[in-house]
């Protein structure tokens, strides 16, 4: 029996834009299983890009190139494995959710499996806005839903989220506006690169004001029949931060250029219909960005070797490792007491390069304040 062609659905967009409720709406469909946010598939696509380059580095003396394994085949093989693994454990996920809802005293005899009949799954990880190109390589038949919500509502929700969850999404107003810009910019680039048959823009306002029309359009895009079950999550607020009407953004704390740029982008996007056909220019841009990210990740071991060599030279000259009185922090990590000043300086340099590399090539977006 042939394995089914993977046709996953990824719901992308800025956090607090409605990605969760759209994921659960689709997950009520008889052929679509909602999975938890995975977070790791995007990074996997970058790592596979690095491994593929390693596999062809010596031409016919390398495994992949000697066997004429093309990049598309290489990536898709891993995508197939992921898809098969998820479908294999679909009922395990369903039973675990049933157990959570029913309670520990409920008898297993009352459990009825339905996920085994579903051939597709939907993942609502917002951070995949930065990895659409890589996910397309893993799953060539994947479809993406870009949920677009106005920036002001998103920023208010981000800032208020800590009060209802105890967890901070962003440090401040500037970070909230910046993150919206980066995620939306990446999604809009993917819209242009792949066209409306691959990336579907779903305005949050339409989802709220005309839920049935929005869900019908969405299922039509996914080539799935309409199911009224998909409307049920709209009857209750899912993962809402319940922002009070009087909660205001303190614009005194925000770079006015950020507000202007984000607001202008939303208004322009709201008034501009999504292009039906892909753009070769945008496709080249998103592919180049992916390859740049792969090159950057491939270069990191070399950078760390440079740091290690510098440490070795300094410590060889002094016959002992340097120490600092207070263990410093590099990239948010607290280092131990045996740490040389040279190591600290080099580590900070590598960490800075890592951050800059993330901001290049469509990974964390191209916004420059």
TAURTA-V362324 format. One record per backbone hydrogen bond with DSSP energy under -0.5 kcal/mol. CO is the residue of the C=O (numbers start at 0). NH is the residue of the N-H. Records with the same first field share a line. If there is no record, write none. Layout:
CO = NH + NH
This chain:
7 = 142
8 = 10 + 122
9 = 11 + 144
11 = 146
13 = 16
17 = 21
18 = 22
19 = 23
20 = 24
21 = 25
22 = 26
23 = 27
24 = 27
25 = 28
28 = 31
30 = 118 + 119
32 = 121
39 = 43
40 = 44
41 = 45
42 = 46
43 = 47
44 = 48
45 = 49
46 = 50
47 = 51
48 = 52
49 = 53
50 = 54
51 = 55
52 = 55
53 = 56
54 = 63 + 64
55 = 58
57 = 60
58 = 61
61 = 65
62 = 66
63 = 68
64 = 67
67 = 69
69 = 73
70 = 74
71 = 75
72 = 76
73 = 77
74 = 77 + 78
75 = 79
76 = 80
77 = 81
78 = 82
79 = 83
80 = 84
81 = 85
82 = 86
83 = 87
84 = 88
86 = 89
88 = 92
89 = 93
90 = 94
91 = 95
92 = 96
93 = 97
94 = 98
95 = 99
96 = 100
97 = 101
98 = 102
102 = 105
106 = 109
107 = 110
113 = 116
114 = 117
119 = 32
120 = 8
121 = 34
122 = 10
123 = 125
124 = 127
125 = 12 + 128
126 = 129
127 = 130
130 = 134
131 = 135
132 = 136
133 = 137
134 = 138
138 = 141
142 = 9
143 = 145 + 199
144 = 11 + 146
145 = 147 + 201
146 = 148
147 = 203
149 = 153
150 = 154
151 = 155
152 = 156
153 = 157
154 = 158
155 = 159
156 = 160
157 = 168
159 = 162 + 163
160 = 163 + 164
161 = 165
171 = 175
172 = 176
173 = 177
174 = 178
175 = 179
176 = 180
177 = 181
178 = 182
179 = 183
180 = 184
181 = 185
182 = 186
183 = 187
184 = 188
185 = 189
186 = 190
187 = 191
188 = 192
189 = 193
190 = 194
191 = 278
194 = 197 + 198
197 = 143 + 199
198 = 200
199 = 145 + 201
200 = 202
201 = 147
202 = 206
203 = 207
204 = 208
205 = 209
209 = 213
210 = 214
211 = 215
212 = 216
213 = 217
214 = 218
215 = 219
216 = 220
217 = 221
218 = 223
219 = 222
226 = 229
227 = 230
228 = 231
230 = 233
231 = 234
232 = 235
243 = 246
245 = 247
248 = 250
249 = 252
250 = 253
254 = 257 + 258
255 = 259
256 = 260
257 = 261
258 = 262
259 = 263
260 = 264
261 = 265
262 = 266
263 = 267
264 = 268
265 = 269
266 = 270
267 = 271
268 = 271
270 = 272
274 = 195
275 = 195 + 196
277 = 279
278 = 282
279 = 283
280 = 284
281 = 285
282 = 286
283 = 287
284 = 288
285 = 289
286 = 290
287 = 291
288 = 292
289 = 293
290 = 294
291 = 295
292 = 296
293 = 297
294 = 298
295 = 299
296 = 299
298 = 302
299 = 303
300 = 304
301 = 305
302 = 306
303 = 307
304 = 308
305 = 309
306 = 310
307 = 311
308 = 312
309 = 313
310 = 314
311 = 315
312 = 316
313 = 317
314 = 318
324 = 326
327 = 334
329 = 332
332 = 329 + 334
336 = 323 + 338
339 = 343
340 = 344
341 = 345
342 = 346
343 = 347
344 = 348
345 = 349
346 = 350
347 = 351
348 = 352
349 = 353
350 = 354
351 = 355
352 = 356
353 = 357
354 = 358
356 = 359
357 = 363
359 = 362
